[in-house]
Structures are given as structure tokens and as C-alpha cells.
Amino acid sequence: QVQLVESGGGLVQAGGSLRLSCAASGLTFSSYGMGWFRQAPGKEREFVAGISWSGGSTYYADSAKGRFTISRDNAKNTVYLQMSSLKPEDTAVYFCAAGDVKRGRYDYWGQGTQVTVSS
């Protein structure tokens, strides 16, 4: 049974930082690209960042470029999202997903972790 479990969300002031983690089990983690998505209240889920299976390629939404960094540790079956210079508009539930990052097709999803940025 595949599980993706996000952690690290919380309440932070604007300008602050958070690091999200997503621990994977039940799959060959190093064979999957990984992505981070977010969904704010009343909005559609949107892509935030992605990383190839090897970590050699990364992809970012324009809103994340220069502020967020995605990374992975295949030995720990974990993908991270380091977020800095957070803004109130970053408030959302953040999800990780496993699949084909380049094609935008994801096979597995986590349950999400709430990030709230206060102004």
C-alpha cells in the first residue's frame, strides 16, 4: 500500500520560512518523480514544484521561483519543500504526489498539510 505523508505545515508570519516533508512508503521511491501542489480555499489545486527521480531536474511554478526549493533524499524516501519569504497568498493545503513530473501525471497523492501565512 502506497503512502505519502506530509508534515511540517503550520502557522508562520509573512516573510518567514517553513520546510515541508513528504515521507513515502510502499513504492520504489527512487523510480518516481515527485511534485508539490497546493490548494487554497475556493481555488483549484495548482502545481508548486517538481523534482525528477534522480533529483537532477527541478521545476517550479512562477510563484515559487526564487523562494521555494524542492529536494529529495532517496535514501530516506523523502521529498522536501523549503519555503522562504512566505506571503499570505501562500496559504493553502500543500500536497505531495508521486509520478511523472515532466508529463504532469501523478499516480499517488498524500493527504496534505496546512500552511497558513499571517500578514
N, C-alpha and C positions, 0 to 999 in steps of 0.2 A: 504494500500500500504506500503510495507516494504521499509524502507530507512536506509542505513548505510552511515553516513557522517564522513569522516576522516578529521582531522585537526592537525595542529602542525608541519607540514613539513616546510622545509626551507633550507637555506644555512648555513653550520656550518664548522668550521675548524676541521681538523683532531685532534682527542683527545677530542673533545667537546661532548656535550650531547644535546639530544632533547627528548621531550616527545610527542608522538603521542596519539591522542584521536580518538575514533570512537563512535559516538552517534547513537544509534539505535532507530527506531520508527516503529510502525505498526506490531510488533511481541511481543510475550511474551518473553522478553529478558532473563529472568532467566531460561527459559527452553532450551536455546541454548548454546552449546559450541561456543567459539569464537576463531578465528585464525587471525594472521597477516601473510601476504605474501608480497613478493616484486618481482619486475621485473625490471631488468636493461636493458638498450638498447642492443638489439641484443641477449638477453638471455631469457630463459624460466622463467616463474613465479616460484618462489620457496617458500616453507614454511619457516617461520621465528620462530613463536611461537604460542602456542595454550593454551587455558585455558578451563577447564570444566565449566559446568553451575553454579556450586556452588563456583568455584574458588579454590576448594580443590586440583585439579590436574593441573599441568602446564607441558608443553612440549616445548622443544627448539631444533632448528637446531644446529648442532655443531658450526656453525659460530656465533651463538647468545649467546651461553652458557657463563656465566660469565660477559657478557657485557650488555645484554638486560634483562629486566624484564617485564613480562606481568602481568596485574592485571585487575580487573573489579570491578565496583560498580553497583550492581543490582538495587539499589535504584535510580540511575541516568541513568540507561540503557546505560552505557558507559564502554568501554574497553580501556585500556591504553597500550602503549608500551614505557617504559622508556629505552632509548638507551644512553649508555655512551661509552667512549673510541672509538668514531666513527672513521672509517677508510675510505679512498677514495673508497674502494671496497664496502662499504655500500650504495653508491649512487644508488638510484633506486626510482621507484614509489612504495609506500607502500599501500597495500590494507588490509582492514579488511573483514572478512567473518563470517557468522553465520551458524552453522550446527553441524555435529557430528565430533568432533575433533579426537576421537580415530580411527574412520573408515576413516577419511580423506575425508568426504563427506560434502560439503557445499552447502547450499540452496540459500544463499543470499550474494551478494558482494557489497562493496562500490565502489566509482569511483576512489579512490586513492588520495594520497598526495605525492608530490615530496620531496625527501630528497637528498640534494647534499652536499657531504663532500669534501672540498677542501684540498689539500695537502700543 
